[in-house]
Amino acid sequence: MRRTVFNEDHEAFRETLRAFIEAEVVPVHDEWFAAGQAPREFYYKLGELGLFGINVPEEFGGAGMESHKFEAIQYEETSRAGVSFGGSGVHVLLALPYIKMLATDEQKKRFLPKFVSGEEMWAIAMTEPGTGSDLAGMKTTAKLSEDGTHYVLNGAKTFITGGVHADKVIVCARTAAPTAEDRRHGISLFAVDTKSEGYSVGRKLDKLGLKTSDTAELAFVDVKVPVEDLLGEENKGFYYLGANLPSERWGIAFGAYAQAKAAVRFAKQYVQERTVFGKPVAHFQNTKFELAACDSARRGVIRTVEEDQ
Ligand SMILES: Cc1cc2nc3c(=O)[nH]c(=O)nc-3n(C[C@H](O)[C@H](O)[C@H](O)COP(=O)(O)OP(=O)(O)OC[C@H]3O[C@@H](n4cnc5c(N)ncnc54)[C@H](O)[C@@H]3O)c2cc1C
């Protein structure tokens, strides 16, 4: 099937990325898998490769694009090689949209150059031990100091992807109580420096999958967050989350597609190599039926996407 969404630039990027993965990731991925995370230094290499700056405006050190296509290629190529880039996915896919949407020019100047180089890795902390889907129920608080110079952050978060290595975390916290009409009112977003006093990383959580992604618990005890690090307007955080969560869903959906494609490819390779009863497994009719069914489902998905641009 001829694909129509990618142009020559995308394909050149794919080639570069494929070579990078072969050289820098495949040889060490088993070690990352066993360690339960990719090493922090690896993210500098992704920065050097230009992966973090694709969708960042040029004036802040990026390539100035507005497209998920390069991320789509990243999903396809990591899946094809059976590897992942650790917890770095949240840096671009989840955190960047908030910075672009909410940060002032002054904040962008402070945040984005280090974001692009990988010097500062970002994560986002919404979920709490007692609150997941029902985010309006979050208990973490940020109280403005009397002199108005900073907020004092207290609370705990869990399941935070990239939480072990993160240098900056977008923390969602209550700055006001919910109103009778709107439970979602009163949440604000902060760009919190993970080196702040009172900020600590708890357990790195063991998971069934996503083994190289560092998923952590975080705790905040009287963490001082300068008012300059509030993202967007106070108390409007829930609406910002609502606006940005769809891009995360896009990533999950495309990642699932890319892995399905890779799974069919790996299975095909295996049945062609493996011999039983004197012939390759691929020669048995049922194997052909099953693989064809899987690949048709996969092709159906991408056809729908490509035809509905
Ligand atoms: C690998 C991984 C990475 C993650 N990374 C991050 C991250 O980077 N940052 C972050 O903030 N969070 C992260 N999360 C947390 C994730 O967003 C939450 O797990 C999710 O919001 C669900 O919350 P919960 O696990 O507390 O489940 P709950 O909300 O407590 O739900 C429990 C069960 O109730 C069901 N349920 C919920 N609502 C309804 C309903 N209305 N009707 C019927 N059933 C319902 C759910 O399907 C689930 O089965 C991550 C989670 C995982 C597993």
PDBQT file of the ligand as one rigid body, heavy atoms in Angstrom, charges set to zero:
ROOT
HETATM    1  C1  LIG A 401       1.950   3.392  32.640  1.00  0.00    +0.000 C 
HETATM    2  C2  LIG A 401       1.221   4.571  33.199  1.00  0.00    +0.000 A 
HETATM    3  C3  LIG A 401       1.747   5.839  33.034  1.00  0.00    +0.000 A 
HETATM    4  C4  LIG A 401       1.086   6.942  33.570  1.00  0.00    +0.000 A 
HETATM    5  N1  LIG A 401       1.645   8.187  33.434  1.00  0.00    +0.000 NA
HETATM    6  C5  LIG A 401       1.059   9.240  34.036  1.00  0.00    +0.000 A 
HETATM    7  C6  LIG A 401       1.674  10.537  33.999  1.00  0.00    +0.000 A 
HETATM    8  O1  LIG A 401       2.727  10.739  33.380  1.00  0.00    +0.000 OA
HETATM    9  N2  LIG A 401       1.067  11.543  34.666  1.00  0.00    +0.000 N 
HETATM   10  C7  LIG A 401      -0.101  11.371  35.355  1.00  0.00    +0.000 A 
HETATM   11  O2  LIG A 401      -0.589  12.324  35.934  1.00  0.00    +0.000 OA
HETATM   12  N3  LIG A 401      -0.702  10.165  35.402  1.00  0.00    +0.000 NA
HETATM   13  C8  LIG A 401      -0.158   9.097  34.770  1.00  0.00    +0.000 A 
HETATM   14  N4  LIG A 401      -0.762   7.863  34.821  1.00  0.00    +0.000 N 
HETATM   15  C9  LIG A 401      -1.985   7.704  35.574  1.00  0.00    +0.000 C 
HETATM   16  C10 LIG A 401      -3.216   7.550  34.718  1.00  0.00    +0.000 C 
HETATM   17  O3  LIG A 401      -3.546   8.774  34.138  1.00  0.00    +0.000 OA
HETATM   18  C11 LIG A 401      -4.298   6.995  35.647  1.00  0.00    +0.000 C 
HETATM   19  O4  LIG A 401      -3.967   5.647  35.886  1.00  0.00    +0.000 OA
HETATM   20  C12 LIG A 401      -5.660   7.120  35.070  1.00  0.00    +0.000 C 
HETATM   21  O5  LIG A 401      -6.068   8.460  35.104  1.00  0.00    +0.000 OA
HETATM   22  C13 LIG A 401      -6.667   6.262  35.831  1.00  0.00    +0.000 C 
HETATM   23  O6  LIG A 401      -6.620   6.548  37.180  1.00  0.00    +0.000 OA
HETATM   24  P1  LIG A 401      -6.520   5.392  38.295  1.00  0.00    +0.000 P 
HETATM   25  O7  LIG A 401      -5.461   4.437  37.874  1.00  0.00    +0.000 OA
HETATM   26  O8  LIG A 401      -6.387   6.059  39.608  1.00  0.00    +0.000 OA
HETATM   27  O9  LIG A 401      -7.883   4.624  38.209  1.00  0.00    +0.000 OA
HETATM   28  P2  LIG A 401      -9.288   5.106  38.775  1.00  0.00    +0.000 P 
HETATM   29  O10 LIG A 401      -9.637   6.442  38.214  1.00  0.00    +0.000 OA
HETATM   30  O11 LIG A 401      -9.306   4.966  40.250  1.00  0.00    +0.000 OA
HETATM   31  O12 LIG A 401     -10.221   4.028  38.136  1.00  0.00    +0.000 OA
HETATM   32  C14 LIG A 401     -10.363   2.719  38.700  1.00  0.00    +0.000 C 
HETATM   33  C15 LIG A 401     -11.246   1.905  37.808  1.00  0.00    +0.000 C 
HETATM   34  O13 LIG A 401     -12.521   2.532  37.694  1.00  0.00    +0.000 OA
HETATM   35  C16 LIG A 401     -12.890   2.656  36.330  1.00  0.00    +0.000 C 
HETATM   36  N5  LIG A 401     -13.642   3.894  36.134  1.00  0.00    +0.000 N 
HETATM   37  C17 LIG A 401     -13.200   5.158  36.298  1.00  0.00    +0.000 A 
HETATM   38  N6  LIG A 401     -14.176   6.038  36.017  1.00  0.00    +0.000 NA
HETATM   39  C18 LIG A 401     -15.254   5.320  35.651  1.00  0.00    +0.000 A 
HETATM   40  C19 LIG A 401     -16.565   5.666  35.220  1.00  0.00    +0.000 A 
HETATM   41  N7  LIG A 401     -16.943   6.945  35.108  1.00  0.00    +0.000 N 
HETATM   42  N8  LIG A 401     -17.397   4.662  34.923  1.00  0.00    +0.000 NA
HETATM   43  C20 LIG A 401     -17.021   3.363  35.019  1.00  0.00    +0.000 A 
HETATM   44  N9  LIG A 401     -15.790   2.968  35.425  1.00  0.00    +0.000 NA
HETATM   45  C21 LIG A 401     -14.918   3.939  35.733  1.00  0.00    +0.000 A 
HETATM   46  C22 LIG A 401     -11.567   2.702  35.572  1.00  0.00    +0.000 C 
HETATM   47  O14 LIG A 401     -11.702   2.250  34.249  1.00  0.00    +0.000 OA
HETATM   48  C23 LIG A 401     -10.714   1.748  36.387  1.00  0.00    +0.000 C 
HETATM   49  O15 LIG A 401     -10.908   0.417  35.989  1.00  0.00    +0.000 OA
HETATM   50  C24 LIG A 401      -0.138   6.756  34.268  1.00  0.00    +0.000 A 
HETATM   51  C25 LIG A 401      -0.672   5.479  34.411  1.00  0.00    +0.000 A 
HETATM   52  C26 LIG A 401      -0.006   4.398  33.893  1.00  0.00    +0.000 A 
HETATM   53  C27 LIG A 401      -0.598   3.026  34.074  1.00  0.00    +0.000 C 
ENDROOT
TORSDOF 0
